[in-house]
């Protein structure tokens, strides 16, 4: 058996390595999980954005000048001058 301070691993020399390993595993797994959540949220946001563009009431289509009412035309000419 090795004595304390020899070439072997004493009880107190193993403990910091075990604690460091036990702490690092959840930290790394947390970062991996956070990255996965960010990717899923970004993908879902893009899917929702594309889906909403398909809904006729949500489309951003330009209007023709004939589609403006009189109040909008007055306001547009006042602000342009």
C-alpha positions as CSV (number, residue, x, y, z in Angstrom):
1,X,0.0,0.0,0.0
2,X,1.2,3.5,-0.7
3,X,1.7,6.0,2.0
4,X,0.3,9.5,1.9
5,X,2.6,11.7,-0.2
6,X,3.9,8.8,-2.2
7,X,3.3,8.0,-5.9
8,X,-0.2,6.6,-5.3
9,X,-3.5,8.3,-5.2
10,X,-4.5,9.1,-1.7
11,X,-8.1,9.7,-0.6
12,X,-7.7,13.4,-0.6
13,X,-6.0,13.6,-4.0
14,X,-8.9,11.7,-5.7
15,X,-11.7,13.8,-4.2
16,X,-11.1,17.0,-6.1
17,X,-10.9,15.1,-9.4
18,X,-14.2,13.3,-8.7
19,X,-15.9,16.5,-7.7
20,X,-14.6,18.3,-10.8
21,X,-15.9,15.5,-13.0
22,X,-19.2,15.4,-11.2
23,X,-19.7,19.2,-11.7
24,X,-18.4,19.4,-15.3
25,X,-20.8,16.8,-16.7
26,X,-24.0,18.7,-15.8
27,X,-22.4,22.0,-17.0
28,X,-21.5,20.5,-20.4
29,X,-24.9,18.8,-20.7
30,X,-26.6,22.1,-19.9
31,X,-24.8,23.9,-22.7
32,X,-25.7,21.2,-25.1
33,X,-29.3,21.3,-24.1
34,X,-29.3,25.1,-24.3
35,X,-27.9,25.0,-27.8
36,X,-30.6,22.4,-28.8
37,X,-33.3,24.6,-27.4
38,X,-32.1,27.7,-29.3
39,X,-32.0,25.7,-32.6
40,X,-35.5,24.4,-32.1
41,X,-36.9,27.8,-31.2
42,X,-35.2,29.5,-34.2
43,X,-36.6,26.7,-36.5
44,X,-40.1,27.0,-35.1
45,X,-40.0,30.8,-35.5
46,X,-39.1,30.4,-39.1
47,X,-41.9,27.9,-39.6
48,X,-44.4,30.2,-38.0
49,X,-43.2,33.2,-40.0
50,X,-43.6,31.2,-43.3
51,X,-47.0,29.9,-42.3
52,X,-48.3,33.3,-41.4
53,X,-47.2,34.6,-44.8
54,X,-49.6,32.1,-46.4
55,X,-52.6,33.5,-44.5
56,X,-54.3,36.0,-46.9
57,X,-55.0,38.6,-44.2
58,X,-51.4,38.6,-43.0
59,X,-49.7,39.1,-46.3
60,X,-47.8,42.3,-46.9
61,X,-48.9,43.0,-50.4
62,X,-48.5,46.4,-51.9
63,X,-51.7,48.3,-52.6
64,X,-52.5,50.1,-55.8
65,X,-53.2,53.8,-55.7
66,X,-56.8,53.1,-56.7
67,X,-57.3,51.1,-53.5
68,X,-56.6,54.0,-51.2
69,X,-59.6,55.9,-49.9
70,X,-59.8,59.7,-50.0
71,X,-58.6,60.3,-46.5
72,X,-55.4,58.2,-47.1
73,X,-54.8,60.0,-50.4
74,X,-55.0,63.4,-48.7
75,X,-52.7,62.3,-45.9
76,X,-50.2,60.8,-48.4
77,X,-50.1,64.0,-50.4
78,X,-49.7,66.2,-47.3
79,X,-46.8,64.3,-46.0
80,X,-45.1,64.1,-49.4
81,X,-45.1,67.9,-49.7
